[in-house]
């Protein structure tokens, strides 16, 4: 799970130019969803990062 969340944070920072602290906070806020996706194994970290961006850019 640590590698999964790290990959999501790194993707947010590198490709979406999000501040690392803000990226960590986004992951923390959506922890239940991330854990659920990790257990199911359906989504790659890049898909999760894209989902997080879509949520936070609307809000």
PyMOL Python script that loads the backbone (N, CA, C, O; Angstrom):
from pymol import cmd

cmd.read_pdbstr("""\
ATOM      1  N   UNK A   1       0.827  -1.186   0.000  1.00  0.00           N
ATOM      2  CA  UNK A   1       0.000   0.000   0.000  1.00  0.00           C
ATOM      3  C   UNK A   1       0.874   1.253   0.000  1.00  0.00           C
ATOM      4  O   UNK A   1       0.517   2.255  -0.618  1.00  0.00           O
ATOM      5  N   UNK A   2       2.004   1.204   0.681  1.00  0.00           N
ATOM      6  CA  UNK A   2       2.896   2.366   0.734  1.00  0.00           C
ATOM      7  C   UNK A   2       3.423   2.716  -0.664  1.00  0.00           C
ATOM      8  O   UNK A   2       3.454   3.887  -1.044  1.00  0.00           O
ATOM      9  N   UNK A   3       3.831   1.709  -1.412  1.00  0.00           N
ATOM     10  CA  UNK A   3       4.326   1.962  -2.774  1.00  0.00           C
ATOM     11  C   UNK A   3       3.215   2.516  -3.667  1.00  0.00           C
ATOM     12  O   UNK A   3       3.469   3.365  -4.522  1.00  0.00           O
ATOM     13  N   UNK A   4       1.993   2.041  -3.470  1.00  0.00           N
ATOM     14  CA  UNK A   4       0.842   2.488  -4.245  1.00  0.00           C
ATOM     15  C   UNK A   4       0.568   3.971  -3.984  1.00  0.00           C
ATOM     16  O   UNK A   4       0.418   4.749  -4.926  1.00  0.00           O
ATOM     17  N   UNK A   5       0.505   4.358  -2.726  1.00  0.00           N
ATOM     18  CA  UNK A   5       0.223   5.755  -2.399  1.00  0.00           C
ATOM     19  C   UNK A   5       1.390   6.667  -2.790  1.00  0.00           C
ATOM     20  O   UNK A   5       1.174   7.803  -3.210  1.00  0.00           O
ATOM     21  N   UNK A   6       2.608   6.178  -2.654  1.00  0.00           N
ATOM     22  CA  UNK A   6       3.772   6.960  -3.067  1.00  0.00           C
ATOM     23  C   UNK A   6       3.742   7.211  -4.571  1.00  0.00           C
ATOM     24  O   UNK A   6       4.058   8.308  -5.031  1.00  0.00           O
ATOM     25  N   UNK A   7       3.362   6.198  -5.325  1.00  0.00           N
ATOM     26  CA  UNK A   7       3.259   6.351  -6.781  1.00  0.00           C
ATOM     27  C   UNK A   7       2.188   7.380  -7.145  1.00  0.00           C
ATOM     28  O   UNK A   7       2.369   8.162  -8.079  1.00  0.00           O
ATOM     29  N   UNK A   8       1.088   7.382  -6.419  1.00  0.00           N
ATOM     30  CA  UNK A   8       0.021   8.365  -6.666  1.00  0.00           C
ATOM     31  C   UNK A   8       0.529   9.773  -6.362  1.00  0.00           C
ATOM     32  O   UNK A   8       0.336  10.688  -7.163  1.00  0.00           O
ATOM     33  N   UNK A   9       1.169   9.950  -5.226  1.00  0.00           N
ATOM     34  CA  UNK A   9       1.691  11.268  -4.844  1.00  0.00           C
ATOM     35  C   UNK A   9       2.727  11.743  -5.854  1.00  0.00           C
ATOM     36  O   UNK A   9       2.705  12.902  -6.269  1.00  0.00           O
ATOM     37  N   UNK A  10       3.629  10.857  -6.249  1.00  0.00           N
ATOM     38  CA  UNK A  10       4.660  11.230  -7.221  1.00  0.00           C
ATOM     39  C   UNK A  10       4.042  11.628  -8.558  1.00  0.00           C
ATOM     40  O   UNK A  10       4.505  12.569  -9.203  1.00  0.00           O
ATOM     41  N   UNK A  11       3.010  10.923  -8.969  1.00  0.00           N
ATOM     42  CA  UNK A  11       2.330  11.257 -10.226  1.00  0.00           C
ATOM     43  C   UNK A  11       1.659  12.632 -10.128  1.00  0.00           C
ATOM     44  O   UNK A  11       1.740  13.428 -11.063  1.00  0.00           O
ATOM     45  N   UNK A  12       1.002  12.910  -9.009  1.00  0.00           N
ATOM     46  CA  UNK A  12       0.365  14.209  -8.817  1.00  0.00           C
ATOM     47  C   UNK A  12       1.394  15.343  -8.864  1.00  0.00           C
ATOM     48  O   UNK A  12       1.146  16.397  -9.449  1.00  0.00           O
ATOM     49  N   UNK A  13       2.528  15.113  -8.253  1.00  0.00           N
ATOM     50  CA  UNK A  13       3.571  16.142  -8.203  1.00  0.00           C
ATOM     51  C   UNK A  13       4.207  16.334  -9.570  1.00  0.00           C
ATOM     52  O   UNK A  13       4.389  17.465 -10.021  1.00  0.00           O
ATOM     53  N   UNK A  14       4.542  15.245 -10.220  1.00  0.00           N
ATOM     54  CA  UNK A  14       5.293  15.322 -11.480  1.00  0.00           C
ATOM     55  C   UNK A  14       4.431  15.761 -12.672  1.00  0.00           C
ATOM     56  O   UNK A  14       4.819  16.661 -13.417  1.00  0.00           O
ATOM     57  N   UNK A  15       3.287  15.142 -12.849  1.00  0.00           N
ATOM     58  CA  UNK A  15       2.495  15.384 -14.053  1.00  0.00           C
ATOM     59  C   UNK A  15       1.417  16.455 -13.901  1.00  0.00           C
ATOM     60  O   UNK A  15       0.975  17.036 -14.892  1.00  0.00           O
ATOM     61  N   UNK A  16       0.997  16.717 -12.673  1.00  0.00           N
ATOM     62  CA  UNK A  16      -0.062  17.702 -12.467  1.00  0.00           C
ATOM     63  C   UNK A  16       0.434  18.938 -11.710  1.00  0.00           C
ATOM     64  O   UNK A  16      -0.348  19.833 -11.390  1.00  0.00           O
ATOM     65  N   UNK A  17       1.737  18.976 -11.428  1.00  0.00           N
ATOM     66  CA  UNK A  17       2.372  20.125 -10.790  1.00  0.00           C
ATOM     67  C   UNK A  17       1.672  20.532  -9.482  1.00  0.00           C
ATOM     68  O   UNK A  17       1.427  21.712  -9.231  1.00  0.00           O
ATOM     69  N   UNK A  18       1.363  19.539  -8.676  1.00  0.00           N
ATOM     70  CA  UNK A  18       0.741  19.763  -7.374  1.00  0.00           C
ATOM     71  C   UNK A  18       1.852  19.805  -6.320  1.00  0.00           C
ATOM     72  O   UNK A  18       2.812  19.037  -6.389  1.00  0.00           O
ATOM     73  N   UNK A  19       1.715  20.689  -5.367  1.00  0.00           N
ATOM     74  CA  UNK A  19       2.649  20.771  -4.254  1.00  0.00           C
ATOM     75  C   UNK A  19       2.663  19.425  -3.522  1.00  0.00           C
ATOM     76  O   UNK A  19       1.597  18.864  -3.271  1.00  0.00           O
ATOM     77  N   UNK A  20       3.844  18.888  -3.170  1.00  0.00           N
ATOM     78  CA  UNK A  20       3.906  17.580  -2.500  1.00  0.00           C
ATOM     79  C   UNK A  20       3.062  17.488  -1.224  1.00  0.00           C
ATOM     80  O   UNK A  20       2.449  16.454  -0.959  1.00  0.00           O
ATOM     81  N   UNK A  21       3.029  18.558  -0.443  1.00  0.00           N
ATOM     82  CA  UNK A  21       2.220  18.538   0.775  1.00  0.00           C
ATOM     83  C   UNK A  21       0.730  18.467   0.451  1.00  0.00           C
ATOM     84  O   UNK A  21      -0.027  17.771   1.128  1.00  0.00           O
ATOM     85  N   UNK A  22       0.316  19.187  -0.581  1.00  0.00           N
ATOM     86  CA  UNK A  22      -1.082  19.137  -1.002  1.00  0.00           C
ATOM     87  C   UNK A  22      -1.436  17.764  -1.569  1.00  0.00           C
ATOM     88  O   UNK A  22      -2.539  17.263  -1.353  1.00  0.00           O
ATOM     89  N   UNK A  23      -0.505  17.165  -2.287  1.00  0.00           N
ATOM     90  CA  UNK A  23      -0.735  15.825  -2.837  1.00  0.00           C
ATOM     91  C   UNK A  23      -0.922  14.812  -1.708  1.00  0.00           C
ATOM     92  O   UNK A  23      -1.806  13.959  -1.775  1.00  0.00           O
ATOM     93  N   UNK A  24      -0.087  14.910  -0.674  1.00  0.00           N
ATOM     94  CA  UNK A  24      -0.232  14.016   0.480  1.00  0.00           C
ATOM     95  C   UNK A  24      -1.580  14.218   1.162  1.00  0.00           C
ATOM     96  O   UNK A  24      -2.219  13.256   1.588  1.00  0.00           O
ATOM     97  N   UNK A  25      -2.007  15.470   1.261  1.00  0.00           N
ATOM     98  CA  UNK A  25      -3.301  15.770   1.882  1.00  0.00           C
ATOM     99  C   UNK A  25      -4.449  15.215   1.045  1.00  0.00           C
ATOM    100  O   UNK A  25      -5.429  14.716   1.598  1.00  0.00           O
ATOM    101  N   UNK A  26      -4.341  15.292  -0.265  1.00  0.00           N
ATOM    102  CA  UNK A  26      -5.367  14.732  -1.143  1.00  0.00           C
ATOM    103  C   UNK A  26      -5.481  13.222  -0.928  1.00  0.00           C
ATOM    104  O   UNK A  26      -6.582  12.679  -0.832  1.00  0.00           O
ATOM    105  N   UNK A  27      -4.334  12.560  -0.855  1.00  0.00           N
ATOM    106  CA  UNK A  27      -4.321  11.113  -0.622  1.00  0.00           C
ATOM    107  C   UNK A  27      -4.913  10.799   0.748  1.00  0.00           C
ATOM    108  O   UNK A  27      -5.682   9.849   0.895  1.00  0.00           O
ATOM    109  N   UNK A  28      -4.556  11.589   1.735  1.00  0.00           N
ATOM    110  CA  UNK A  28      -5.085  11.382   3.088  1.00  0.00           C
ATOM    111  C   UNK A  28      -6.615  11.550   3.114  1.00  0.00           C
ATOM    112  O   UNK A  28      -7.323  10.764   3.744  1.00  0.00           O
ATOM    113  N   UNK A  29      -7.106  12.580   2.426  1.00  0.00           N
ATOM    114  CA  UNK A  29      -8.548  12.847   2.409  1.00  0.00           C
ATOM    115  C   UNK A  29      -9.344  11.732   1.735  1.00  0.00           C
ATOM    116  O   UNK A  29     -10.481  11.455   2.119  1.00  0.00           O
ATOM    117  N   UNK A  30      -8.758  11.110   0.754  1.00  0.00           N
ATOM    118  CA  UNK A  30      -9.460  10.062  -0.003  1.00  0.00           C
ATOM    119  C   UNK A  30      -8.966   8.665   0.369  1.00  0.00           C
ATOM    120  O   UNK A  30      -9.042   7.743  -0.444  1.00  0.00           O
ATOM    121  N   UNK A  31      -8.470   8.507   1.574  1.00  0.00           N
ATOM    122  CA  UNK A  31      -7.849   7.257   1.991  1.00  0.00           C
ATOM    123  C   UNK A  31      -8.777   6.047   1.845  1.00  0.00           C
ATOM    124  O   UNK A  31      -8.339   4.996   1.376  1.00  0.00           O
ATOM    125  N   UNK A  32     -10.036   6.173   2.231  1.00  0.00           N
ATOM    126  CA  UNK A  32     -10.960   5.037   2.149  1.00  0.00           C
ATOM    127  C   UNK A  32     -11.128   4.567   0.710  1.00  0.00           C
ATOM    128  O   UNK A  32     -11.122   3.366   0.440  1.00  0.00           O
ATOM    129  N   UNK A  33     -11.275   5.506  -0.204  1.00  0.00           N
ATOM    130  CA  UNK A  33     -11.408   5.162  -1.623  1.00  0.00           C
ATOM    131  C   UNK A  33     -10.130   4.495  -2.138  1.00  0.00           C
ATOM    132  O   UNK A  33     -10.191   3.494  -2.851  1.00  0.00           O
ATOM    133  N   UNK A  34      -8.990   5.047  -1.777  1.00  0.00           N
ATOM    134  CA  UNK A  34      -7.713   4.486  -2.230  1.00  0.00           C
ATOM    135  C   UNK A  34      -7.513   3.069  -1.709  1.00  0.00           C
ATOM    136  O   UNK A  34      -7.060   2.186  -2.438  1.00  0.00           O
ATOM    137  N   UNK A  35      -7.850   2.866  -0.461  1.00  0.00           N
ATOM    138  CA  UNK A  35      -7.704   1.538   0.128  1.00  0.00           C
ATOM    139  C   UNK A  35      -8.605   0.528  -0.568  1.00  0.00           C
ATOM    140  O   UNK A  35      -8.204  -0.607  -0.825  1.00  0.00           O
ATOM    141  N   UNK A  36      -9.815   0.951  -0.868  1.00  0.00           N
ATOM    142  CA  UNK A  36     -10.764   0.084  -1.569  1.00  0.00           C
ATOM    143  C   UNK A  36     -10.246  -0.290  -2.961  1.00  0.00           C
ATOM    144  O   UNK A  36     -10.325  -1.452  -3.361  1.00  0.00           O
ATOM    145  N   UNK A  37      -9.726   0.677  -3.687  1.00  0.00           N
ATOM    146  CA  UNK A  37      -9.190   0.418  -5.027  1.00  0.00           C
ATOM    147  C   UNK A  37      -7.941  -0.456  -4.958  1.00  0.00           C
ATOM    148  O   UNK A  37      -7.728  -1.311  -5.817  1.00  0.00           O
ATOM    149  N   UNK A  38      -7.125  -0.242  -3.946  1.00  0.00           N
ATOM    150  CA  UNK A  38      -5.917  -1.048  -3.792  1.00  0.00           C
ATOM    151  C   UNK A  38      -6.264  -2.511  -3.547  1.00  0.00           C
ATOM    152  O   UNK A  38      -5.646  -3.406  -4.124  1.00  0.00           O
ATOM    153  N   UNK A  39      -7.240  -2.748  -2.702  1.00  0.00           N
ATOM    154  CA  UNK A  39      -7.655  -4.119  -2.391  1.00  0.00           C
ATOM    155  C   UNK A  39      -8.244  -4.793  -3.624  1.00  0.00           C
ATOM    156  O   UNK A  39      -7.959  -5.960  -3.896  1.00  0.00           O
ATOM    157  N   UNK A  40      -9.063  -4.059  -4.366  1.00  0.00           N
ATOM    158  CA  UNK A  40      -9.651  -4.624  -5.593  1.00  0.00           C
ATOM    159  C   UNK A  40      -8.603  -4.838  -6.673  1.00  0.00           C
ATOM    160  O   UNK A  40      -8.707  -5.780  -7.459  1.00  0.00           O
ATOM    161  N   UNK A  41      -7.605  -3.983  -6.719  1.00  0.00           N
ATOM    162  CA  UNK A  41      -6.531  -4.125  -7.695  1.00  0.00           C
ATOM    163  C   UNK A  41      -6.921  -3.752  -9.104  1.00  0.00           C
ATOM    164  O   UNK A  41      -6.237  -4.148 -10.048  1.00  0.00           O
ATOM    165  N   UNK A  42      -8.002  -3.001  -9.285  1.00  0.00           N
ATOM    166  CA  UNK A  42      -8.489  -2.652 -10.612  1.00  0.00           C
ATOM    167  C   UNK A  42      -7.789  -1.456 -11.240  1.00  0.00           C
ATOM    168  O   UNK A  42      -7.658  -1.385 -12.462  1.00  0.00           O
ATOM    169  N   UNK A  43      -7.341  -0.525 -10.423  1.00  0.00           N
ATOM    170  CA  UNK A  43      -6.836   0.741 -10.938  1.00  0.00           C
ATOM    171  C   UNK A  43      -5.336   0.883 -10.707  1.00  0.00           C
ATOM    172  O   UNK A  43      -4.795   0.460  -9.685  1.00  0.00           O
ATOM    173  N   UNK A  44      -4.692   1.488 -11.684  1.00  0.00           N
ATOM    174  CA  UNK A  44      -3.277   1.826 -11.568  1.00  0.00           C
ATOM    175  C   UNK A  44      -3.153   3.170 -10.855  1.00  0.00           C
ATOM    176  O   UNK A  44      -4.108   3.947 -10.838  1.00  0.00           O
ATOM    177  N   UNK A  45      -2.005   3.452 -10.275  1.00  0.00           N
ATOM    178  CA  UNK A  45      -1.814   4.739  -9.597  1.00  0.00           C
ATOM    179  C   UNK A  45      -2.099   5.944 -10.501  1.00  0.00           C
ATOM    180  O   UNK A  45      -2.610   6.962 -10.034  1.00  0.00           O
ATOM    181  N   UNK A  46      -1.769   5.830 -11.788  1.00  0.00           N
ATOM    182  CA  UNK A  46      -2.022   6.970 -12.681  1.00  0.00           C
ATOM    183  C   UNK A  46      -3.522   7.225 -12.844  1.00  0.00           C
ATOM    184  O   UNK A  46      -3.939   8.374 -12.992  1.00  0.00           O
ATOM    185  N   UNK A  47      -4.336   6.167 -12.819  1.00  0.00           N
ATOM    186  CA  UNK A  47      -5.786   6.340 -12.899  1.00  0.00           C
ATOM    187  C   UNK A  47      -6.338   6.991 -11.636  1.00  0.00           C
ATOM    188  O   UNK A  47      -7.244   7.822 -11.701  1.00  0.00           O
ATOM    189  N   UNK A  48      -5.791   6.610 -10.500  1.00  0.00           N
ATOM    190  CA  UNK A  48      -6.224   7.196  -9.230  1.00  0.00           C
ATOM    191  C   UNK A  48      -5.835   8.673  -9.179  1.00  0.00           C
ATOM    192  O   UNK A  48      -6.621   9.508  -8.732  1.00  0.00           O
ATOM    193  N   UNK A  49      -4.621   8.996  -9.638  1.00  0.00           N
ATOM    194  CA  UNK A  49      -4.184  10.396  -9.652  1.00  0.00           C
ATOM    195  C   UNK A  49      -5.102  11.230 -10.540  1.00  0.00           C
ATOM    196  O   UNK A  49      -5.466  12.352 -10.188  1.00  0.00           O
ATOM    197  N   UNK A  50      -5.468  10.685 -11.675  1.00  0.00           N
ATOM    198  CA  UNK A  50      -6.379  11.389 -12.588  1.00  0.00           C
ATOM    199  C   UNK A  50      -7.737  11.605 -11.919  1.00  0.00           C
ATOM    200  O   UNK A  50      -8.334  12.674 -12.055  1.00  0.00           O
ATOM    201  N   UNK A  51      -8.220  10.603 -11.207  1.00  0.00           N
ATOM    202  CA  UNK A  51      -9.495  10.717 -10.481  1.00  0.00           C
ATOM    203  C   UNK A  51      -9.412  11.798  -9.406  1.00  0.00           C
ATOM    204  O   UNK A  51     -10.331  12.605  -9.267  1.00  0.00           O
ATOM    205  N   UNK A  52      -8.318  11.821  -8.647  1.00  0.00           N
ATOM    206  CA  UNK A  52      -8.157  12.824  -7.601  1.00  0.00           C
ATOM    207  C   UNK A  52      -8.127  14.231  -8.189  1.00  0.00           C
ATOM    208  O   UNK A  52      -8.716  15.154  -7.626  1.00  0.00           O
ATOM    209  N   UNK A  53      -7.459  14.392  -9.295  1.00  0.00           N
ATOM    210  CA  UNK A  53      -7.410  15.707  -9.945  1.00  0.00           C
ATOM    211  C   UNK A  53      -8.806  16.114 -10.387  1.00  0.00           C
ATOM    212  O   UNK A  53      -9.192  17.273 -10.233  1.00  0.00           O
ATOM    213  N   UNK A  54      -9.554  15.190 -10.925  1.00  0.00           N
ATOM    214  CA  UNK A  54     -10.914  15.542 -11.382  1.00  0.00           C
ATOM    215  C   UNK A  54     -11.806  15.958 -10.205  1.00  0.00           C
ATOM    216  O   UNK A  54     -12.646  16.846 -10.352  1.00  0.00           O
ATOM    217  N   UNK A  55     -11.633  15.334  -9.059  1.00  0.00           N
ATOM    218  CA  UNK A  55     -12.411  15.697  -7.874  1.00  0.00           C
ATOM    219  C   UNK A  55     -12.007  17.083  -7.364  1.00  0.00           C
ATOM    220  O   UNK A  55     -12.862  17.930  -7.106  1.00  0.00           O
ATOM    221  N   UNK A  56     -10.722  17.301  -7.224  1.00  0.00           N
ATOM    222  CA  UNK A  56     -10.262  18.531  -6.603  1.00  0.00           C
ATOM    223  C   UNK A  56     -10.310  19.736  -7.530  1.00  0.00           C
ATOM    224  O   UNK A  56     -10.346  20.869  -7.049  1.00  0.00           O
ATOM    225  N   UNK A  57     -10.312  19.531  -8.828  1.00  0.00           N
ATOM    226  CA  UNK A  57     -10.423  20.661  -9.750  1.00  0.00           C
ATOM    227  C   UNK A  57     -11.874  21.143  -9.860  1.00  0.00           C
ATOM    228  O   UNK A  57     -12.121  22.296 -10.213  1.00  0.00           O
ATOM    229  N   UNK A  58     -12.809  20.280  -9.566  1.00  0.00           N
ATOM    230  CA  UNK A  58     -14.226  20.674  -9.572  1.00  0.00           C
ATOM    231  C   UNK A  58     -14.564  21.406  -8.285  1.00  0.00           C
ATOM    232  O   UNK A  58     -15.315  22.382  -8.293  1.00  0.00           O
ATOM    233  N   UNK A  59     -14.005  20.930  -7.178  1.00  0.00           N
ATOM    234  CA  UNK A  59     -14.311  21.505  -5.860  1.00  0.00           C
ATOM    235  C   UNK A  59     -13.672  22.810  -5.657  1.00  0.00           C
ATOM    236  O   UNK A  59     -13.834  23.419  -4.599  1.00  0.00           O
TER     237      UNK A  59
END
""", "prot")
cmd.dss("prot")
cmd.show_as("cartoon", "prot")
cmd.util.cbc("prot")
cmd.orient("prot")
